[in-house]
Amino acid sequence: MCDDKPTARHERTPLGKAIDVWLAENNQTKVELGKAVGVTAAYLSHVCRGRNTPSSALLVRLAEFTGLDAIVLHQLEGIMPPEIYNYVVDNLPRFIEMFESELAEASERYKTTYSSIPSTSNH
């Protein structure tokens, strides 16, 4: 077998490890968990091994069923939770205004600081 070919066993992702721990602690199978959240056990296994990226909706359903924190599940998978995304989008004009205000103040401080330094000429 060539070294660059993927093997049948992929390493568990952080999300996969969290799901495995929950399954073991609750004496559940991937089949049972998959049915509860609306996916097949095969798909769930692929998610746990990083072959498939779960949707945000699936992560929310997993959190609701397992009692795990939805934000933590999103972070484990490297996905921005919808609540945070919506908050940023809804407040983007305010964030831009704050940034522009801070930039203007910094620019003024820069001008004030450097205008008080006497200039020297090199002769």
N, C-alpha and C positions, 0 to 999 in steps of 0.2 A: 504494500500500500504506500502511496506517495505521502510525504509529510504534509503537503499543502492541501490535501483533501480533508473535508470535515469528517469527523468521526460520528458514529451513531450517538454517542453520549456527549452532550454539550454540558458545560459547567452551569450550575444553577445561578440565576441572577439573584440580586438581593431580594427582589419581589418573590422569586421562586422559593428562596429559603424561608421567607416569612410565611408563605402559604404552606410550605411543608411543615413548619413548626405548628401552625394552627391546625392542620390536618391531624398531626400526631397527638396534639393536646386534646383534640375534640373527637378522636376516634372516628374520623370521617375519611372518605376516599375522594379522589379527584372526580370520580363519576358523580358522587352525591353533590359535591360542591359545584361542579359544572352544571348539573341539572338545576340547582338552586339559583344560579346566576345567569342561566340561559346560554351556556356554551357547552361544547362537548369536552370530555375529559382529554381528548387528543389535543384540542386547541389550548386548553389550560396547561397541558404539559409543554406545549410549544412556547407558551408565554413564560412559563417557569424556566425554560432553558434559553430564553432570549431569541428564539426563532421567529416569534410574532410579537408585535407591540400591541398591548391592549389599548382599547379606547378608554377615554376618560370615563365614559358611561359604565364600562365594565368594571373599572376600578372603584367607582362609586357603589355599584351593586355588590362587589366583593366586600367593601367596607360595611355596607348595611347588613349583609348576611353574617359576616364573621365577627363584627364588632370591632374590627381594627380601624385605626384612624385613616380616613380617606386621604388627608393631606400627606400623611406619611407614605401611604401606598403610592401616591403620585410621585413623591420625592424619590422613593426607591426605584421607580421606573424612569425617572428623569423627565416627567411630564408636568407641566404647570397645571395645577388644579383650576377648574373652571371658575371658582369663586375669586381666586386671585387674578386670573386673566380678566374677568369681567370688571373687577375693581379697578385695575390699571386702565382698561379701555374707557370705562365710565369717567375716570378722573384724569385722563390724559391732558385735556386743556389746562386743568389746574396745575398739573405737574410741570407742564411747559412754562406756564406763567411763573411758577415758583423758581424754576431753573433760570429763566430770563432775568428775574429780579435779583437772584443771587449773583448772576454773571455781571449785571450792571453794577451792583455794590462792589464786587471784587475789582472791576475795572476802575471804579472811582478810587478805591483804596490804593490800587497800583499807581494811578496818576498822582495822588496826593503824596505817597511815599517817595516816588522817584522825582517829583518836582522839587522836593525839599532838599535833595542831595545836590550840593554845588557841583557844577561841571568843571572839569579840568581840561586844559588843552595840552596836547603833547607837542612840545617844541624841541 
